Amino acid sequence: MSVSHTGSMKALLELMVKLRDPQTGCPWDRKQTLQSLVPYTLEEAYEVADSIERQDLAALKGELGDLLFQVVFYCQLAGEQGLFDFSDVVATVSEKLIRRHPHVFGEAEFADTAAVNANWEAEKARERQQKDAAATSVLDDIPRSMPALSRAHKIQKRCATVGFDWGALPPVVDKVREELDEVLAEVHVPEVNQAALAEELGDLLFATVNLVRHLKKDPEQVLRQANDKFEARFRQVEQRLSSQGRPMADHSLAEMEEAWQQVKEANKS
């Protein structure tokens, strides 16, 4: 396949077939399964997010292509098993988007964004019931494989759709303080119960996610930003201390803290 023949969805699907050819295909591609691809798919999704957060839009094109290829790969594997193919996936998502947007593709009218979101959640609830008639909870289809922070956020959002949520910020803040007090209470007992401490720490994290949600932020995103900020500052601390001719580990905590404060001030200015 020459470069001039690439650039279309049809060409990409044909390329995938060639990669999976039992005789002439790539050995690595031939041995993959639906299960084995999952880690690569997650990695590609994170690389897309990373490109966007770094504003590396030149790299974004390639990362989106890698993520699209994961979808094509799954469709090829499913097609070989007689389950579905790429056209089935496109038809399914198109039908879903049209059904979930009656105000765009139909005659429905909604007063505001809140009403649009309410209709979206109601439609998703109907879909869950159709997919699993035995479903009894609004939480039934939240994947356990999600990162814990994102899953906590999604659980809380789903509960809020049925009214299980505080309507104001003060009780959310109070809950964080309550959970912190319970963590400290476990820490300060003569013999720490590690299982109980872990449980209280989990409650504190969950309550903190709830605070982030009520402030209209995404916990994964704000934590990634905090990670990036800390990493950048710590690298600058390392540079400052190493310029003094001693390894960082040879400096006292007070010296490290002083360098940290200097970096903070420098970043502010």
C-alpha positions in Angstrom: 0.0 0.0 0.0 1.6 3.3 -1.1 1.4 6.5 0.8 -0.9 8.0 -1.9 -3.5 5.4 -1.1 -3.7 6.2 2.6 -5.8 8.9 4.3 -9.2 7.2 4.1 -11.0 5.1 6.5 -11.3 2.4 3.9 -7.5 2.3 3.5 -7.0 2.1 7.3 -9.4 -0.9 7.5 -7.7 -2.6 4.6 -4.3 -2.0 6.3 -5.7 -3.7 9.5 -6.8 -6.7 7.5 -3.3 -7.1 6.0 -1.7 -6.8 9.5 -3.9 -9.7 10.7 -3.4 -11.9 7.6 -2.6 -15.4 8.9 0.2 -16.0 6.4 1.6 -12.6 5.6 0.6 -10.4 8.5 2.7 -9.1 11.4 3.4 -11.7 14.1 2.7 -9.2 16.9 -0.6 -8.1 15.4 -1.7 -11.7 14.7 -1.3 -12.8 18.3 -3.3 -9.9 19.9 -6.7 -10.5 21.5 -9.5 -8.2 22.7 -8.1 -8.6 26.2 -4.4 -8.0 25.3 -5.2 -4.7 23.6 -6.7 -3.1 26.7 -3.4 -1.8 28.3 -2.4 -0.3 24.9 -5.7 1.4 24.5 -5.5 3.0 27.9 -1.9 4.1 27.2 -3.0 5.7 23.9 -5.9 7.6 25.5 -3.5 9.0 28.2 -1.1 10.1 25.4 -3.9 12.0 23.7 -4.7 13.7 27.0 -1.1 14.5 27.6 -0.6 16.1 24.1 -3.6 18.3 24.8 -2.5 19.3 28.2 1.0 20.1 26.9 -0.7 22.0 24.0 1.4 19.9 21.6 -1.1 20.1 18.8 1.5 18.8 16.3 1.8 15.6 18.3 -2.0 15.4 18.9 -2.6 14.3 15.3 -0.4 11.3 15.6 -1.8 10.4 19.1 -5.4 10.6 17.8 -4.4 8.3 15.0 -2.9 5.8 17.4 -6.2 5.9 19.4 -8.3 5.4 16.3 -6.2 2.5 15.3 -7.1 0.8 18.6 -10.8 1.1 17.7 -10.0 -0.4 14.2 -8.1 -3.2 15.8 -10.9 -4.1 18.2 -13.4 -4.1 15.2 -11.1 -6.4 13.2 -10.8 -8.9 16.1 -14.6 -8.8 16.7 -15.3 -9.2 13.0 -13.1 -12.3 12.8 -15.2 -13.7 15.6 -18.5 -12.8 13.8 -19.5 -10.3 16.5 -19.5 -6.9 14.8 -17.4 -4.8 12.5 -16.4 -1.1 12.1 -19.6 -0.2 10.3 -21.7 -1.6 13.1 -19.8 0.5 15.6 -20.3 3.6 13.5 -24.0 2.8 13.1 -24.4 2.2 16.8 -22.8 5.4 18.0 -24.6 7.5 15.3 -28.0 6.1 16.4 -27.2 6.8 20.0 -26.1 10.4 19.4 -29.2 11.1 17.4 -31.5 9.6 20.1 -29.7 11.5 22.9 -30.0 14.8 21.1 -33.7 15.1 20.2 -33.3 18.9 20.5 -30.9 18.8 17.6 -32.2 16.0 15.4 -35.8 16.1 16.4 -38.6 18.4 17.5 -37.8 18.5 21.3 -37.0 21.8 23.0 -35.2 22.3 26.3 -35.1 25.5 28.3 -31.5 25.4 29.2 -28.3 23.3 29.6 -29.6 21.8 32.8 -32.7 20.5 31.0 -30.5 19.1 28.2 -28.4 17.3 30.8 -31.5 15.9 32.6 -32.7 14.4 29.3 -29.3 13.0 28.6 -29.2 11.2 31.9 -32.8 10.0 31.6 -31.9 8.5 28.2 -28.8 6.8 29.5 -30.9 5.3 32.4 -33.3 3.9 29.8 -30.4 2.5 27.9 -29.0 0.8 31.0 -32.4 -0.8 31.7 -32.7 -2.1 28.1 -29.1 -3.5 28.2 -29.7 -5.2 31.5 -33.3 -5.8 32.6 -32.0 -7.0 35.9 -30.3 -3.7 36.6 -31.5 -2.3 39.9 -29.1 0.6 40.5 -28.0 3.8 38.7 -24.5 2.6 39.5 -24.7 -0.7 37.7 -22.7 0.0 34.6 -19.8 2.1 36.0 -16.6 0.2 35.1 -14.6 -1.1 38.0 -11.5 -0.8 35.9 -11.7 3.0 35.8 -9.0 4.9 37.7 -10.2 5.2 41.3 -10.3 9.0 41.2 -12.4 9.1 38.1 -14.7 6.3 39.3 -15.4 8.1 42.5 -16.3 11.2 40.5 -18.6 9.2 38.2 -20.3 7.5 41.2 -21.0 10.8 42.8 -22.3 12.4 39.6 -24.6 9.4 39.0 -25.9 9.6 42.5 -26.6 13.3 42.0 -28.9 12.5 39.1 -31.4 10.9 41.5 -31.1 13.7 44.1 -28.6 12.0 46.4 -26.3 15.0 46.7 -25.9 18.2 48.8 -27.3 21.3 47.3 -24.8 23.7 48.8 -21.0 23.8 49.4 -20.8 24.1 53.3 -21.9 20.5 54.1 -19.4 19.2 51.5 -16.6 21.1 53.2 -17.8 20.0 56.6 -17.6 16.4 55.4 -14.0 16.8 54.3 -13.1 18.2 57.7 -15.0 15.3 59.4 -13.2 12.7 57.4 -9.8 14.4 58.2 -10.6 14.3 61.9 -11.4 10.6 61.7 -8.1 9.9 60.0 -6.2 11.8 62.7 -8.2 10.0 65.4 -7.0 6.6 64.0 -3.4 7.9 63.8 -3.3 9.0 67.4 -4.4 5.8 69.0 -1.7 3.9 70.9 -1.8 1.0 68.5 -2.8 2.0 65.0 -5.4 -0.3 63.3 -4.0 -0.2 59.7 -7.2 -1.5 58.2 -9.3 1.1 59.9 -6.7 3.8 58.9 -6.9 2.8 55.3 -10.7 2.9 55.4 -10.7 6.4 56.8 -8.1 7.6 54.3 -10.3 6.3 51.5 -13.3 8.2 53.0 -11.2 11.3 53.1 -10.2 10.9 49.4 -13.8 10.3 48.4 -15.0 13.3 50.3 -12.3 15.4 48.6 -13.4 14.3 45.2 -16.9 15.4 46.2 -15.6 18.8 47.1 -13.8 19.1 43.7 -17.0 18.0 41.9 -19.1 20.6 43.7 -16.6 23.3 42.6 -17.2 22.2 39.0 -13.7 20.7 38.4 -12.6 17.3 37.2 -10.5 15.5 39.9 -8.2 13.7 37.5 -7.4 16.9 35.7 -6.7 19.0 38.8 -4.6 16.3 40.3 -2.6 15.9 37.1 -2.0 19.7 37.1 -0.9 19.5 40.7 1.5 16.7 39.8 3.0 18.7 37.0 3.4 21.8 39.2 5.1 19.8 42.0 7.4 18.1 39.5 8.4 21.3 37.9 9.2 23.0 41.2 11.0 19.9 42.6 13.2 19.8 39.5 14.1 23.5 40.1 14.9 22.7 43.7 17.2 19.9 42.6 19.0 22.3 40.2 19.4 24.9 42.9 20.9 22.5 45.4 23.1 20.6 43.0 24.6 24.0 41.9 26.1 24.2 45.4 28.3 21.3 44.7 26.6 18.7 47.0 24.2 15.9 46.2 20.6 16.8 47.2 20.5 14.0 49.7 23.4 15.7 51.6 21.2 18.8 52.3 19.1 19.1 55.4 15.3 19.3 55.2 15.6 23.0 56.3 17.8 23.7 53.3 15.5 21.9 51.0 12.5 23.8 52.3 14.4 27.1 51.9 15.1 26.2 48.3 11.5 25.2 47.8 10.3 28.6 49.0 12.7 30.4 46.8 11.4 28.4 43.8 7.8 29.3 44.7 8.6 33.0 44.9 10.5 32.9 41.7 7.6 31.2 39.9 5.2 33.8 41.3 7.3 36.6 39.9 
